[in-house]
Amino acid sequence: MSDVLLIVSGVLILCGGFFLITGGIGLHRLPDFYSRTHAGGLTDTLGAGLTLLGLIFQALADRPGDWGLVVVKLILILVFLFFTSPGSGYALVRAAFTQGHKPRLGTQIPEDRLWDGELVRENKI
């Protein structure tokens, strides 16, 4: 049973690392702020979640039958990350949008518009 938990742990940690590296590449290569925030927010939640889940299985494999304080702490971190990461990404994007930072839409030029009752201004630098 311990060997199965170690294999599952290794696969989850590798998958989490893959998503975190993919998110880093997305942050580097994507064209504008909104795309980068989207890539970072999604891959951060999924990559860190899979990595923490792999660490939980690793801790369970080390101590069969004993949950221990380590597993409880990892579960609390996972729950906290699951709820705060998407919320902080949303708050960051909304703050940028209400301050007038417009998304890049290719050849289409976005107009000034109302969004949740707040006027979006153009950046005149």
PAKEDREN-404317 format. One record per residue (C-alpha): residue number from 1; x, y, z; residue in one letter. Coordinates in nm, 4 decimals, m for minus. Example, Ala and Ser with C-alpha at 12.3 -4.5 7.8 and 13.67 -1.06 7.14 Angstrom:
REM PAKEDREN-404317
num xx yy zz residuo
1 1.2300 m0.4500 0.7800 A
2 1.3670 m0.1060 0.7140 S
This chain:
REM PAKEDREN-404317
num xx yy zz residuo
1 0.0000 0.0000 0.0000 M
2 0.2828 0.2367 0.0792 S
3 0.4372 0.1843 m0.2645 D
4 0.1100 0.2737 m0.4367 V
5 0.0830 0.5938 m0.2323 L
6 0.4404 0.6862 m0.3240 L
7 0.3708 0.6333 m0.6951 I
8 0.0495 0.8382 m0.6791 V
9 0.2378 1.1059 m0.4850 S
10 0.5126 1.1223 m0.7448 G
11 0.2661 1.1454 m1.0338 V
12 0.0693 1.4253 m0.8639 L
13 0.3836 1.6233 m0.7820 I
14 0.5105 1.5873 m1.1403 L
15 0.1735 1.6969 m1.2812 C
16 0.1676 1.9950 m1.0453 G
17 0.5184 2.0901 m1.1517 G
18 0.4166 2.0631 m1.5171 F
19 0.1253 2.3030 m1.4675 F
20 0.3401 2.5490 m1.2703 L
21 0.6072 2.5514 m1.5422 I
22 0.3387 2.5905 m1.8097 T
23 0.1976 2.8874 m1.6177 G
24 0.5413 3.0457 m1.5971 G
25 0.5858 3.0097 m1.9720 I
26 0.2384 3.1571 m2.0222 G
27 0.3250 3.4543 m1.8041 L
28 0.6309 3.5152 m2.0170 H
29 0.4818 3.4629 m2.3635 R
30 0.1234 3.5921 m2.3535 L
31 0.0664 3.9395 m2.4998 P
32 m0.1246 4.1454 m2.2432 D
33 m0.1999 4.1841 m1.8743 F
34 m0.5351 4.0071 m1.8788 Y
35 m0.4067 3.6994 m2.0612 S
36 m0.1112 3.6759 m1.8262 R
37 m0.3311 3.7077 m1.5199 T
38 m0.5613 3.4370 m1.6545 H
39 m0.2716 3.1982 m1.7213 A
40 m0.1124 3.2665 m1.3847 G
41 m0.4348 3.2285 m1.1884 G
42 m0.5423 2.9020 m1.3476 L
43 m0.2081 2.7286 m1.3402 T
44 m0.1274 2.8547 m0.9920 D
45 m0.4413 2.7028 m0.8443 T
46 m0.4162 2.3758 m1.0348 L
47 m0.0376 2.3334 m1.0121 G
48 m0.0074 2.4182 m0.6459 A
49 m0.3189 2.2127 m0.5687 G
50 m0.1801 1.9021 m0.7367 L
51 0.1570 1.9509 m0.5699 T
52 m0.0023 1.9839 m0.2263 L
53 m0.2195 1.6807 m0.2927 L
54 0.0938 1.4863 m0.3850 G
55 0.2582 1.5981 m0.0618 L
56 m0.0464 1.4774 0.1316 I
57 m0.0120 1.1319 m0.0241 F
58 0.3614 1.1430 0.0485 Q
59 0.2940 1.2142 0.4162 A
60 0.0346 0.9345 0.4296 L
61 0.2833 0.6908 0.2733 A
62 0.5471 0.7803 0.5332 D
63 0.3069 0.7165 0.8232 R
64 0.0459 0.4549 0.7270 P
65 m0.2679 0.4814 0.9376 G
66 m0.1607 0.8082 1.1029 D
67 m0.2937 1.1349 0.9616 W
68 m0.0727 1.3505 1.1750 G
69 m0.0504 1.7258 1.1980 L
70 0.1387 1.7511 0.8679 V
71 m0.1554 1.6214 0.6649 V
72 m0.4014 1.8486 0.8452 V
73 m0.1815 2.1513 0.7753 K
74 m0.1448 2.0578 0.4081 L
75 m0.5223 2.0185 0.3736 I
76 m0.5775 2.3610 0.5327 L
77 m0.3237 2.5179 0.2957 I
78 m0.4958 2.3495 0.0002 L
79 m0.8399 2.4784 0.1039 V
80 m0.7047 2.8293 0.1676 F
81 m0.5296 2.8351 m0.1705 L
82 m0.8375 2.7001 m0.3494 F
83 m1.0515 2.9897 m0.2241 F
84 m0.8034 3.2789 m0.2250 T
85 m0.6175 3.2378 m0.5536 S
86 m0.9150 3.2867 m0.7898 P
87 m1.0483 3.5691 m0.5731 G
88 m0.7210 3.7580 m0.5738 S
89 m0.6900 3.7155 m0.9513 G
90 m1.0393 3.8553 m0.9967 Y
91 m0.9676 4.1517 m0.7687 A
92 m0.6466 4.2311 m0.9562 L
93 m0.8175 4.2226 m1.2970 V
94 m1.1138 4.4256 m1.1798 R
95 m0.8885 4.6925 m1.0296 A
96 m0.6931 4.7197 m1.3548 A
97 m1.0103 4.7361 m1.5638 F
98 m1.1760 5.0049 m1.3512 T
99 m0.8581 5.2126 m1.3672 Q
100 m0.8797 5.2162 m1.7453 G
101 m0.6414 4.9408 m1.8482 H
102 m0.8052 4.8047 m2.1623 K
103 m0.7673 4.4508 m2.2909 P
104 m0.5841 4.3837 m2.6146 R
105 m0.8416 4.2708 m2.8678 L
106 m0.6348 4.2429 m3.1852 G
107 m0.7612 4.4919 m3.4452 T
108 m1.0772 4.5781 m3.2510 Q
109 m1.0537 4.8946 m3.0384 I
110 m1.2592 4.8742 m2.7168 P
111 m1.4856 5.1671 m2.6371 E
112 m1.5306 5.3387 m2.3044 D
113 m1.8140 5.1664 m2.1276 R
114 m1.9800 5.1250 m1.7932 L
115 m1.8893 4.8171 m1.5955 W
116 m2.0760 4.7538 m1.2682 D
117 m2.1617 5.1222 m1.2491 G
118 m1.8018 5.2415 m1.2693 E
119 m1.6781 5.4476 m1.5612 L
120 m1.3768 5.3061 m1.7379 V
121 m1.1463 5.5851 m1.8544 R
122 m0.8917 5.5783 m2.1319 E
123 m0.5246 5.5923 m2.0421 N
124 m0.3861 5.9177 m2.1798 K
125 m0.0149 5.9078 m2.1268 I
